[in-house]
Amino acid sequence: MTSIEEASKIFDSALIKARITLIQEPVLSRSGPAACEWIQKEWIDSLSKGFYKVVIGFEAEAGEGEATIYVLGGTVIAIITSISDQKIYGEKAWSIVEGLREKCSAKWVDVYKIPEDILLDIFKDKKIPSLKKTKREAARPATEKEEKKEEKHEKPPAKPVEKKEEKPPAREKPREKKEARSGVDLEKEMKNILIDLGFTPISVTIKRERNTCSIDAVMEPVTPWLDPEVMLYALFSKYVEAYGYPTRAKLSISFGDYRKELVLERREDMYAARIAGATIIMANKEDVTVKSVSYRATMDGGLEITFTPTKESWKLADVESVFKKAYKRVARYWRGKLVFIIKKGGLFGGSIKIGA
């Protein structure tokens, strides 16, 4: 039988990682407090059907860490943590990640769905391992409740009534709060992004139907000194962070009579928009304002994104290091080779390549 530690090392091999990267589909992405909320409240319990890869970026005493957890039917079958380039596998890695549920230092979390067929190739005739601790710990609160029920068996009439009155609100309220909070907060966050980019939003409206979305931003009637696509990509990246990728997205922004619209339907366009948008937001926080952005898919399955910062950005910040830092954060969103080209501007300004 394959142990958890052995399975974790198999999944960390270059060949298996490459194969999984090619077939995985993103289903969830959170950062900051939203990442901690997912880890503390939803966690692996929400992945009870199917095969998933969970990747968590977190802060540790020894430096920045990253955990990759493979979950089959709600049970952990492999886990790898990397802290300051030191790899830890299996149950030791799990004990590190479990600590995030109590004192969360997660910076981001991404969840991908993987076709289960690959498990036949990985394990062949061997039994798939499982980290039973996850199930025991998940079930522990219920067991304690059951023990309490047995201890207080003297008052049978009162208990059923309490159970029926308590349970429905507990199930309904979180859903209502979650939907209302995510909708309202997301619009506020998008407004803040536009303000940070130097513009004044009048309204931001998000509409979701089935697996399609529309984002419409109405701005004060001024002439935009940044390409409106920069703003639309930034808003779209925030949407993906909250809800995941839609099958179709319609993005629009208005400055008085001027209106810019983008429709994203191809998968590569959505990935590119999300990566560009997240990079624009991160760079802006480091005093680097992106004036325009463009991208193209390459023949080898790669993605090349070109950013043109404003002239002032080169005076205010170390532009190259800012984009290198952002690149490390967003490279995981693309399956193949990702290249950033940072234009210096002007006819003879040249450019900087990152990830080439």
NUZA-98783 format. One line per field, with one value per residue (C-alpha): residue number from 1; residue in one letter; x negated, y, z. Coordinates in steps of 0.001 Angstrom, whole numbers, padded with zeros to 6 digits. Last residue first. Layout:
<rs>
i = [NUM, ...]
aa = [A, ...]
X = [X, ...]
Y = [Y, ...]
Z = [Z, ...]
</rs>
This chain:
<rs>
i = [356, 355, 354, 353, 352, 351, 350, 349, 348, 347, 346, 345, 344, 343, 342, 341, 340, 339, 338, 337, 336, 335, 334, 333, 332, 331, 330, 329, 328, 327, 326, 325, 324, 323, 322, 321, 320, 319, 318, 317, 316, 315, 314, 313, 312, 311, 310, 309, 308, 307, 306, 305, 304, 303, 302, 301, 300, 299, 298, 297, 296, 295, 294, 293, 292, 291, 290, 289, 288, 287, 286, 285, 284, 283, 282, 281, 280, 279, 278, 277, 276, 275, 274, 273, 272, 271, 270, 269, 268, 267, 266, 265, 264, 263, 262, 261, 260, 259, 258, 257, 256, 255, 254, 253, 252, 251, 250, 249, 248, 247, 246, 245, 244, 243, 242, 241, 240, 239, 238, 237, 236, 235, 234, 233, 232, 231, 230, 229, 228, 227, 226, 225, 224, 223, 222, 221, 220, 219, 218, 217, 216, 215, 214, 213, 212, 211, 210, 209, 208, 207, 206, 205, 204, 203, 202, 201, 200, 199, 198, 197, 196, 195, 194, 193, 192, 191, 190, 189, 188, 187, 186, 185, 184, 183, 182, 181, 180, 179, 178, 177, 176, 175, 174, 173, 172, 171, 170, 169, 168, 167, 166, 165, 164, 163, 162, 161, 160, 159, 158, 157, 156, 155, 154, 153, 152, 151, 150, 149, 148, 147, 146, 145, 144, 143, 142, 141, 140, 139, 138, 137, 136, 135, 134, 133, 132, 131, 130, 129, 128, 127, 126, 125, 124, 123, 122, 121, 120, 119, 118, 117, 116, 115, 114, 113, 112, 111, 110, 109, 108, 107, 106, 105, 104, 103, 102, 101, 100, 99, 98, 97, 96, 95, 94, 93, 92, 91, 90, 89, 88, 87, 86, 85, 84, 83, 82, 81, 80, 79, 78, 77, 76, 75, 74, 73, 72, 71, 70, 69, 68, 67, 66, 65, 64, 63, 62, 61, 60, 59, 58, 57, 56, 55, 54, 53, 52, 51, 50, 49, 48, 47, 46, 45, 44, 43, 42, 41, 40, 39, 38, 37, 36, 35, 34, 33, 32, 31, 30, 29, 28, 27, 26, 25, 24, 23, 22, 21, 20, 19, 18, 17, 16, 15, 14, 13, 12, 11, 10, 9, 8, 7, 6, 5, 4, 3, 2, 1]
aa = [A, G, I, K, I, S, G, G, F, L, G, G, K, K, I, I, F, V, L, K, G, R, W, Y, R, A, V, R, K, Y, A, K, K, F, V, S, E, V, D, A, L, K, W, S, E, K, T, P, T, F, T, I, E, L, G, G, D, M, T, A, R, Y, S, V, S, K, V, T, V, D, E, K, N, A, M, I, I, T, A, G, A, I, R, A, A, Y, M, D, E, R, R, E, L, V, L, E, K, R, Y, D, G, F, S, I, S, L, K, A, R, T, P, Y, G, Y, A, E, V, Y, K, S, F, L, A, Y, L, M, V, E, P, D, L, W, P, T, V, P, E, M, V, A, D, I, S, C, T, N, R, E, R, K, I, T, V, S, I, P, T, F, G, L, D, I, L, I, N, K, M, E, K, E, L, D, V, G, S, R, A, E, K, K, E, R, P, K, E, R, A, P, P, K, E, E, K, K, E, V, P, K, A, P, P, K, E, H, K, E, E, K, K, E, E, K, E, T, A, P, R, A, A, E, R, K, T, K, K, L, S, P, I, K, K, D, K, F, I, D, L, L, I, D, E, P, I, K, Y, V, D, V, W, K, A, S, C, K, E, R, L, G, E, V, I, S, W, A, K, E, G, Y, I, K, Q, D, S, I, S, T, I, I, A, I, V, T, G, G, L, V, Y, I, T, A, E, G, E, G, A, E, A, E, F, G, I, V, V, K, Y, F, G, K, S, L, S, D, I, W, E, K, Q, I, W, E, C, A, A, P, G, S, R, S, L, V, P, E, Q, I, L, T, I, R, A, K, I, L, A, S, D, F, I, K, S, A, E, E, I, S, T, M]
X = [-011342, -009688, -010184, -011218, -012144, -011610, -013274, -012807, -013999, -010731, -009174, -008000, -009804, -007728, -007417, -007050, -005702, -006015, -003944, -004746, -001899, 001000, 001585, 002923, -000228, -002236, -000121, -002034, -005549, -004769, -003645, -007055, -008840, -006558, -007494, -011191, -011208, -009363, -011669, -009369, -008592, -010585, -009693, -006044, -005970, -006495, -003329, -003655, -003208, -002428, -002767, -001381, -002726, -000934, -002319, -000837, -003909, -002395, -002034, 001157, 001165, 001568, 002077, 001876, 002014, 001144, 000139, -000469, -003432, -003290, -003570, 000194, 000633, -001591, 000631, 003832, 002330, 000943, 004373, 005926, 003304, 003611, 007447, 007606, 005112, 007010, 010299, 008892, 007361, 010741, 012476, 015674, 014635, 016681, 015207, 017015, 015760, 018114, 017520, 020636, 019988, 017052, 018508, 017085, 018173, 017359, 019376, 018179, 018919, 018298, 017641, 014308, 014339, 016765, 014761, 011274, 012812, 014730, 011606, 009727, 012620, 012391, 008649, 009160, 011840, 009605, 006674, 009120, 010089, 006621, 005378, 005701, 009498, 011256, 013718, 017451, 017534, 017593, 020221, 018897, 020788, 019802, 021686, 021540, 022311, 022515, 026208, 027014, 024771, 025049, 022528, 023137, 020524, 021696, 020518, 016838, 014206, 010840, 007198, 006346, 006967, 010484, 011120, 009908, 012063, 015143, 014349, 014067, 017429, 019047, 017469, 018636, 022284, 022456, 020264, 022119, 025609, 024824, 022893, 025437, 028344, 026381, 025161, 028726, 030434, 028615, 028360, 031920, 033207, 031221, 032183, 035987, 035976, 033234, 034855, 038180, 036494, 034695, 037512, 039565, 036634, 035576, 033611, 031448, 029131, 026015, 026984, 027432, 024104, 022409, 024079, 022838, 019315, 019527, 020693, 017724, 015322, 016487, 014173, 011335, 011914, 012330, 009186, 007162, 007856, 005238, 006069, 004037, 005145, 004644, 002093, 003134, 002340, 001617, 000696, 002281, 005595, 005489, 005417, 008964, 010266, 010373, 008966, 010836, 008745, 008872, 006775, 006025, 004372, 002443, 003057, 001909, 004897, 004573, 006976, 007633, 004111, 002697, 004127, 001658, -001380, 000054, 000781, -002850, -003959, -001252, -002461, -005399, -007675, -009751, -012240, -012381, -011730, -008635, -007209, -004275, -003127, 000074, 001476, 004672, 006759, 010381, 013435, 014095, 010469, 008404, 004874, 003281, 000558, -000875, -002982, -005097, -006687, -009312, -010617, -007874, -005266, -003130, -000730, -000037, 002515, 003019, 005969, 006071, 009384, 010917, 014688, 017449, 016833, 014895, 016810, 015437, 011940, 012310, 015640, 015382, 011768, 010097, 012752, 012702, 008908, 008945, 011602, 009425, 006579, 007060, 009602, 009765, 012259, 013069, 009901, 009731, 006840, 005830, 002464, 001370, 002054, -000305, -003057, -002757, -002877, -006061, -007860, -007295, -005339, -002384, -004708, -006239, -002773, -001890, -004998, -004168, -000527, -001624, -001210, 000000]
Y = [034370, 034767, 038525, 040528, 044220, 046681, 049258, 052996, 053873, 054981, 056060, 053845, 051550, 048548, 045680, 042307, 039544, 035922, 032918, 029378, 026927, 026374, 030005, 031069, 029922, 032734, 035278, 035682, 035231, 037670, 040319, 040260, 040407, 043279, 045330, 044429, 045780, 048978, 050103, 052958, 056666, 057790, 054797, 055162, 058800, 057702, 055578, 051781, 049861, 046188, 043411, 039955, 036846, 033540, 030118, 027211, 026774, 028875, 031920, 033456, 037249, 040065, 043814, 046377, 050160, 052931, 050671, 052670, 051636, 053152, 049740, 049430, 050089, 047114, 044744, 046000, 045900, 042396, 041107, 042618, 041208, 037709, 037805, 039228, 036636, 033758, 035043, 035514, 032013, 030484, 032099, 034012, 037457, 040400, 043870, 047216, 050813, 053793, 057501, 059654, 060290, 058081, 054592, 051141, 047746, 044090, 041173, 037807, 034311, 030837, 032393, 031940, 031853, 033744, 036070, 036026, 035816, 039049, 040805, 039809, 041199, 044598, 044894, 043760, 046428, 049166, 048389, 048013, 051660, 052708, 055187, 058978, 058658, 061810, 062830, 062191, 060679, 056908, 054228, 050689, 047723, 044150, 041311, 037666, 034259, 030910, 030922, 034613, 037015, 040806, 043208, 046957, 049574, 053135, 056752, 055838, 058560, 057882, 057742, 054027, 053824, 055172, 052456, 049774, 051243, 051037, 047378, 046698, 048345, 046247, 043134, 044036, 044312, 041032, 038976, 040207, 039605, 036112, 035131, 036571, 034714, 031472, 031795, 032408, 029420, 026473, 027806, 029126, 025626, 023845, 025707, 025324, 021677, 020800, 022659, 020869, 017477, 018165, 019284, 016069, 013734, 015349, 012624, 011879, 014677, 012469, 010886, 014275, 015408, 012392, 013147, 016696, 015463, 013120, 015946, 018097, 015188, 014396, 016856, 015774, 012108, 012717, 014798, 012420, 009593, 010882, 008586, 006266, 005009, 001240, 000141, -001456, 001619, 004431, 007267, 005990, 005106, 008421, 010310, 009148, 011309, 014417, 017342, 020266, 023232, 025276, 028390, 029913, 033225, 035061, 032482, 033413, 031853, 031065, 028212, 026799, 027699, 025283, 022412, 023340, 022659, 019396, 018303, 018754, 016457, 013981, 013730, 015654, 018571, 020428, 023171, 025970, 028672, 026756, 024175, 022036, 018879, 016934, 013707, 011640, 014126, 012998, 014996, 012717, 012861, 015810, 016669, 019382, 021767, 024030, 027142, 028962, 032376, 032672, 030632, 031892, 031025, 033182, 031453, 030525, 027739, 025385, 022969, 020256, 018477, 015075, 014617, 015002, 015989, 019164, 021425, 019523, 020391, 023946, 025721, 027729, 028296, 027787, 029719, 032600, 032703, 033034, 035786, 037661, 037920, 036084, 033688, 031569, 028849, 026408, 026395, 023453, 020990, 019063, 020596, 021355, 017735, 016399, 018861, 018022, 014296, 014653, 017028, 014771, 016365, 014003, 011022, 012637, 013093, 009468, 008281, 010467, 009379, 005743, 003487, 000000]
Z = [-020853, -017443, -017335, -020396, -020137, -022993, -025183, -024830, -028298, -029855, -026562, -023724, -021298, -022283, -019801, -021507, -019248, -020339, -019222, -020321, -019926, -017539, -016581, -013174, -011354, -012950, -011033, -007763, -009098, -011918, -009411, -007710, -011045, -012078, -009000, -009387, -012947, -012095, -009276, -008317, -008528, -011576, -013757, -012692, -013844, -017449, -017285, -017402, -020678, -020055, -022647, -021891, -023632, -023125, -023955, -025857, -028084, -030894, -028631, -027234, -027362, -024880, -024607, -021791, -021508, -019047, -016160, -012986, -010838, -007348, -005575, -005022, -008751, -009545, -007553, -009224, -012734, -012088, -011014, -014141, -016516, -015025, -015077, -018587, -019860, -018240, -019636, -023123, -023033, -022152, -025100, -024365, -023185, -024472, -024058, -024178, -024044, -023813, -024375, -023995, -020290, -019304, -019599, -018799, -020100, -019517, -020898, -019623, -020895, -019444, -016022, -014213, -010418, -008167, -005896, -007410, -010864, -010186, -008916, -012073, -014135, -012438, -013152, -016751, -017200, -015765, -018064, -020969, -020378, -021684, -019096, -019415, -019401, -020687, -017975, -017619, -014098, -014390, -014993, -014595, -016037, -015218, -016905, -015985, -017434, -015652, -014811, -014773, -012873, -012983, -011486, -011478, -010656, -010076, -010154, -010297, -009850, -011470, -010338, -010505, -006755, -007335, -009951, -007536, -004766, -006983, -007665, -003939, -003347, -006073, -004563, -001087, -002152, -004090, -001767, 001340, 000003, -001260, 001871, 004266, 002664, 002492, 006085, 007267, 005670, 007226, 010761, 010532, 009662, 012429, 015586, 015675, 014674, 017120, 020006, 019469, 019224, 022500, 024779, 024552, 025341, 028631, 030472, 027442, 028426, 028439, 025112, 023470, 024870, 023337, 019977, 020139, 020824, 017855, 015579, 016640, 015964, 012423, 010693, 012928, 012209, 008491, 008178, 010336, 007902, 005471, 002607, 000426, -003014, -003190, -005743, -009028, -011171, -008670, -011026, -014226, -012577, -010681, -013993, -014708, -011830, -014030, -011989, -010414, -009301, -006088, -005481, -002063, -001201, 001494, 004225, 007727, 009461, 013139, 013860, 010386, 009268, 011848, 009809, 007051, 009238, 010600, 007015, 005984, 008805, 007744, 004157, 002723, 003648, 001051, 002000, -000591, 002036, 003123, 000715, 001731, -000012, 000570, -000848, -000492, 001520, 001776, 000614, -002353, -003482, -002261, -003367, -001215, -002364, 000325, -000223, 002326, 002734, 005442, 008405, 010723, 008096, 005785, 003401, -000229, -000515, -003469, -003433, -006099, -006546, -007377, -007307, -004728, -001103, -001848, 000586, 003611, 002365, 003695, 003973, 007199, 008246, 004873, 002935, 005418, 005341, 001553, 001747, 004278, 001725, -001555, -003019, -006176, -007001, -009808, -011907, -014366, -014262, -017393, -018377, -014811, -013840, -016491, -015540, -011840, -012630, -014695, -012308, -009292, -006440, -006908, -006432, -003327, -001821, -002594, -000722, 002293, 002308, 002225, -000826, 000000]
</rs>
